[in-house]
């Protein structure tokens, strides 16, 4: 993912469950009415508050649905199962980026915040929305599944990692999932090369400051000129985090803006992770609430 640094100013198949048939009753000469009635076919619907050992899959099939208790090792936790509503194609699930899929993503986003106790983007987490297969959809399945995945880091490849224990309430207080400080490096094009996380009391040059919610109509940044709106948004986040005037924050620090991946942006994720960036000095403590003295104006 291309992540430019702002320049520093100076001065989730269908299962057809059929009830078992009863044994024939008394011999009345009518074999038909002596059998128990067959139950109505039941559509497979995944369960919430379950975990899954395999990696996230956008399409869920009954044949590969083997949930485990969240105390066991797993990669995916289903926190909510919702229902598609509104005008829907009866033959095909909603396409990625469509209004129903974006509405489902928004619902999953709200559910994740409630489940975790904070915005999932402040942590090493990823949110995915899984849907039924085309065959299940054709049979009448209309659910969508909200899945959370812990990742090794969010700043580089975002590779998933296995964990034990539910994520419920995991962000209500500071913990190992939260994003903190980084000893980042950049290339000659001012793009982030690597962002290894470090404790904030160790030398570092970058710190996570919060999330900027981009407008729905803002396009994904493809060119360098497209990043200015993202920098503007992140400068506001950094100013509030450090508690410095918004009017002078650009003279105190640069910022790194990390939007969602293109496919997640298309799905409806408008959360942009924002980091302050110190190019001229190494920091050895968090700048949260540090104020103007903690992040002075650069004059040269």
LUMNUMI-453521 format. One line per field, with one value per residue (C-alpha): residue number from 1; x, y, z. Coordinates in steps of 0.1 Angstrom, whole numbers, m for minus. Each point is the difference from the previous one (the first is absolute). Example, Ala and Ser with C-alpha at 12.3 -4.5 7.8 and 13.67 -1.06 7.14 Angstrom:
num: [1,2]
px: [123,14]
py: [m45,34]
pz: [78,m7]
END
This chain:
num: [1,2,3,4,5,6,7,8,9,10,11,12,13,14,15,16,17,18,19,20,21,22,23,24,25,26,27,28,29,30,31,32,33,34,35,36,37,38,39,40,41,42,43,44,45,46,47,48,49,50,51,52,53,54,55,56,57,58,59,60,61,62,63,64,65,66,67,68,69,70,71,72,73,74,75,76,77,78,79,80,81,82,83,84,85,86,87,88,89,90,91,92,93,94,95,96,97,98,99,100,101,102,103,104,105,106,107,108,109,110,111,112,113,114,115,116,117,118,119,120,121,122,123,124,125,126,127,128,129,130,131,132,133,134,135,136,137,138,139,140,141,142,143,144,145,146,147,148,149,150,151,152,153,154,155,156,157,158,159,160,161,162,163,164,165,166,167,168,169,170,171,172,173,174,175,176,177,178,179,180,181,182,183,184,185,186,187,188,189,190,191,192,193,194,195,196,197,198,199,200,201,202,203,204,205,206,207,208,209,210,211,212,213,214,215,216,217,218,219,220,221,222,223,224,225,226,227,228,229,230,231,232,233,234,235,236,237,238,239,240,241,242,243,244,245,246,247,248,249,250,251,252,253,254,255,256,257,258,259,260,261,262,263,264,265,266,267,268,269,270,271,272,273,274,275,276,277,278,279,280,281,282,283,284,285,286,287,288,289,290,291,292,293,294,295,296,297,298,299,300]
px: [0,13,2,14,12,m12,28,8,m6,25,m5,m263,m56,m33,m7,m33,m8,m29,m15,3,m30,m20,m4,m32,m29,m28,m9,m30,6,11,38,0,m18,20,33,8,m2,32,13,5,36,22,25,34,8,33,0,14,24,19,36,16,34,4,7,m27,m20,m25,m23,m12,m9,m16,25,29,m19,17,m2,20,m2,19,22,16,25,m17,5,m36,m26,m36,m14,m34,m23,m22,m26,0,m31,m14,m1,21,6,m16,26,33,15,8,32,30,m5,m38,m23,m11,36,10,m30,11,35,m13,m21,30,21,m25,m2,38,3,m26,15,36,m7,17,6,18,23,19,13,17,m34,m18,m37,m15,m35,m8,m31,m18,9,m20,m17,m10,m12,m21,m16,m9,30,2,25,34,27,22,35,29,36,31,29,37,1,m21,26,17,m16,m27,5,m24,12,m16,m12,m19,m28,m28,6,m31,9,36,3,m17,34,36,15,23,m24,1,21,28,34,23,36,m10,21,m8,13,12,m35,m13,m19,1,24,m5,m18,12,m19,20,m8,m6,28,25,14,m26,m11,m37,m30,m36,m23,m35,m24,m13,m34,2,m31,m20,6,37,18,28,35,17,23,22,m24,m29,16,m5,m35,13,29,m25,m22,30,14,m33,3,36,m8,m27,22,30,m22,15,m17,m13,13,36,1,15,30,6,m2,m6,m26,m4,m35,m10,m33,m16,11,m17,m25,m9,m4,m24,m19,m6,29,7,22,35,26,21,35,22,35,31,27,25,1,m5,m27,2,m35,m36,m11,m36,m12,36,m11,20,31,1,m3,16,m2,29,17,26]
py: [0,35,22,34,21,36,25,19,37,23,34,m432,m87,m8,m29,m17,m17,m24,m16,m37,m21,m20,m37,m13,m3,m25,m19,18,m6,36,3,37,14,m22,20,31,32,13,33,31,4,22,24,0,32,4,8,32,m2,m29,m4,m17,m16,8,33,25,m9,25,m28,m25,m36,m25,m26,20,14,m15,26,m5,14,32,m13,m22,12,19,28,13,10,6,27,6,m15,25,m1,17,21,23,m6,m31,m22,m34,m19,15,14,37,9,16,37,m1,18,m31,m11,34,0,m34,13,30,m22,m23,31,11,m35,m3,33,m12,m34,12,31,24,5,m32,22,11,m36,m28,m11,m4,m2,m21,m7,m35,m9,m32,m18,6,m34,9,34,m14,m23,30,7,37,2,16,m8,26,m14,14,m11,7,10,1,37,24,22,m24,m33,m5,m37,m19,m18,m27,8,m15,17,22,36,12,31,m2,37,14,6,3,m34,m18,4,38,19,20,13,m9,2,7,3,16,m2,28,6,8,m33,m21,m28,m18,8,m24,6,9,9,37,3,m12,22,5,25,m7,m5,m11,30,m12,m5,25,m9,10,12,m26,18,3,m21,m24,16,m12,30,21,29,m21,m2,36,m5,m30,21,28,m25,m16,34,6,m34,6,35,m14,m29,21,30,26,27,m12,32,m9,m38,0,20,m26,m34,m18,m27,m35,m9,m36,m6,m34,m24,7,m29,10,36,m13,m20,32,4,38,m2,14,m7,30,2,29,0,16,3,20,m16,m33,m2,m20,4,2,35,m6,32,14,34,27,m5,m37,6,35,19,m5,31,m14]
pz: [0,m9,31,m6,28,2,m4,33,m1,16,20,m55,m48,11,25,m5,33,m2,31,3,m11,26,m2,m16,25,1,m31,m12,m37,m6,1,m8,31,24,m5,19,m20,m14,15,m21,m14,22,m14,15,20,18,37,16,29,m15,m12,m30,m3,m37,m17,m9,m32,m15,m11,27,m9,23,m11,15,30,31,29,32,35,1,28,m27,m26,m28,m25,m5,25,m11,21,m17,m27,m17,m28,m34,m5,m27,m37,m7,m30,7,m20,9,33,0,m17,17,3,m5,23,19,5,13,23,13,6,19,23,6,8,26,14,2,20,25,3,5,20,m26,m37,m12,m21,31,3,m20,m13,m33,m7,m28,m12,m12,m21,m12,m31,m32,5,35,m10,m28,26,22,23,7,29,2,26,18,7,19,m6,21,m23,7,m10,m19,m15,m24,m12,25,2,23,31,21,35,29,19,m11,m10,19,20,m11,m7,31,16,m14,m10,m24,m29,0,m25,17,m12,m30,m11,m36,m31,m34,m35,m22,m13,36,1,32,m5,34,32,27,33,31,36,3,26,m27,m27,m27,m26,m5,21,m7,8,m10,m28,m25,m16,m36,m18,m19,m33,3,m26,8,m3,m32,m7,23,m4,13,34,11,14,20,14,9,19,18,11,18,17,11,13,22,11,10,11,m21,m20,m34,m16,9,m1,m35,13,28,m17,m33,m2,m15,m13,m3,m17,m4,m28,m33,3,36,m12,m27,27,19,24,2,32,m5,26,8,14,9,m15,14,m26,20,34,17,26,32,14,m13,m11,10,17,0,m11,m18,21,m8,m37,m6,m32,m23,m12,m24]
END
